[in-house]
Amino acid sequence: MAVSLADESPALETNIPDQNRSRRRNKVRGFIIAETVALGVLFLAGAFALSARPVNSIVITALNVVMLAAAVGVATIPIFFFAVAPVLPRSKR
């Protein structure tokens, strides 16, 4: 009796185990929290810079650095969370 490759390798199953599902849910939850914090810092620093109009050049420079760091964070957080390929378990051979 011939056994198909799908019967031998559990890696080819289409059902996601509960552990992977919860890991993916935690990953998305962490992504949303990190992105929200980065956007909040960006908007708060920008709002303060526009509404307060600080005169001191040190404060202006600090606000610009914070806004730049938050903008870089907003752009790179999705890369760190989703561009790295997951490590798959080895198949039994």
C-alpha positions in Angstrom: 0.0 0.0 0.0 1.5 3.3 -1.1 1.6 6.1 1.5 1.4 9.6 0.1 3.9 12.3 1.0 1.2 14.4 2.8 0.6 11.5 5.2 4.3 11.3 6.2 5.1 14.9 6.6 3.1 16.9 9.2 4.8 20.1 7.9 2.5 19.9 4.9 -0.7 20.2 6.9 -2.9 23.1 6.2 -4.2 23.3 9.8 -2.3 25.7 12.0 -1.7 24.2 15.5 -3.0 26.2 18.4 0.5 27.1 19.6 1.4 28.7 16.2 -1.9 30.6 16.2 -1.4 32.0 19.6 2.2 32.9 18.7 1.0 34.7 15.6 -1.7 36.5 17.6 0.9 37.7 20.2 3.1 38.8 17.4 0.4 40.9 15.8 -0.6 42.3 19.2 3.0 43.3 19.9 3.2 44.9 16.5 0.1 47.0 17.1 1.3 48.1 20.5 4.8 49.1 19.2 3.4 50.9 16.2 0.9 52.8 18.4 3.5 53.9 20.8 5.8 55.1 18.0 3.0 57.0 16.3 2.0 58.5 19.6 5.5 59.8 20.3 5.7 61.1 16.7 2.4 63.0 17.0 3.0 64.3 20.5 6.5 65.6 19.6 5.1 67.2 16.4 2.2 68.8 18.2 4.4 70.2 20.9 6.8 71.6 18.4 4.1 73.2 16.4 2.0 74.5 19.3 4.6 75.6 21.8 7.0 77.1 19.2 10.1 76.8 21.5 12.7 79.5 21.2 15.6 77.6 22.7 17.7 75.8 20.0 18.5 72.9 22.3 14.8 72.1 22.7 14.1 72.4 19.0 17.0 70.1 18.2 15.8 67.6 20.8 12.3 67.6 19.4 13.7 67.1 15.9 15.7 64.2 17.0 12.7 62.6 18.8 10.5 63.1 15.8 13.2 61.6 13.5 13.7 58.6 15.8 9.9 58.0 16.0 9.5 58.3 12.2 12.3 55.8 11.7 10.7 53.5 14.3 7.3 53.8 12.5 8.9 52.8 9.2 11.1 49.9 10.5 8.8 48.3 13.1 6.8 46.4 10.4 10.1 45.1 8.9 11.3 43.8 12.3 8.0 42.1 13.0 7.1 40.6 9.7 10.1 40.5 7.3 12.0 37.9 9.3 11.1 34.4 8.2 10.0 32.1 11.0 12.1 29.1 11.8 10.3 26.0 10.7 10.8 22.6 12.4 12.8 20.1 10.5 10.9 17.3 8.8 11.4 13.7 10.0 13.4 11.8 7.3 
